[in-house]
Amino acid sequence: MVQRVLSAKDLNHGRWGALFAGLLKLPVIIIMVLPGTAAILMYSDLDITAINYQLTDGSICTNLAECPNATYPVLLFDLFRNYPILLGLILAGLLAAMMSSISATFNSASTLVTMDFVVKINPGLSSKQLVRVGQIVTLVLVVAASLWAPFIERFGSLWEYLQDILAYIAPPVAATFILGLFWKRANGTGSIASLIFGLLFSIFAIYSNVTDFSADFNNMHFLHRTFYLFVACMLVNIVVSLSTEEPDAEKVKEYTWKREFFRQETAELKGVPWYSNYRILAVLLLIVTAVIVGYFW
């Protein structure tokens, strides 16, 4: 989403794209959560021991409530058992979407490593050599992901795993961006220290989940961990920034928010129709989000 917003033809299109991406997150509640909930009710008496799905304690799963990862296959093969063509199309679409997402992820990761690390270490590499480095990085990432895949079961379900990982990744980045945008005293050293702290915390959290190192920590709701990590990263950034050299005022002058930006933007948006004014659209999105989340609370 960020890559596509950055490729917008102008600033307003980028704003609209970001808001539209936020709007597309709302149907996820209906598309992903409700079908799974309905499936548990529909197949509450279904014995699925035949699929031999093992839980983290080694026991065999007997119902969908115990193994949510089997919910989607059960829904597909039961509801579409008399429609093999539709079932094939759905599975083909699912595999295509997964392959596209995985390909984009590995491509972005290899590009990040190649351009942000390898080029800085050895700037004399040719384009052909950089491509080869990217291919090697991609291969290493594929092998690492394959080796890590069995440990995902320790997180309960794919959905819980996704939320846990995002809860570790998002807070350090968000804390760094927010301080960088609104506090002129923040510097690069504080940002790096905050990100490294977030990385170390994430490593500890994943280690604890895989090895049951701390039951209290593992049982904490992921949103609580997200909040505590966000606050901790903020504090680390603030303490390190105040303890190190102040950044050059000229470098941060145009990159930190100030009222002048708001006044200039207000003048630019004057006379713009409400459906093109990103501020109004943002408020509407917040209202819709609050209503939907509040309804399902």
Secondary structure, DSSP 8 states (H G I E B T S, - for coil): -HHHHHT-SSHHHHHHHHHHHHHHTTTHIIIIIHHHHHHHHHTTT---GGG--B-TTS-B--STTT-GGGHHHHHHHHHTTT-HHHHHHHHHHHHHHHHHHHHHHHHHHHHHHIIIIIHHH-TT--HHHHHHHHHHHHHHHHHHHHHHGGGGGGGSSHHHHHHHHHHHHHHHHHHHHHHHHH-TT--HHHHHHHHHHHHHHHHHHHHHHHHT--HHHHHS-HHHHHHHHHHHHHHHHHHHHHHS----HHHHTTTS--HHHHHHHHHHHTT--GGG-HHHHHHHHHHHHHHHHHHT-
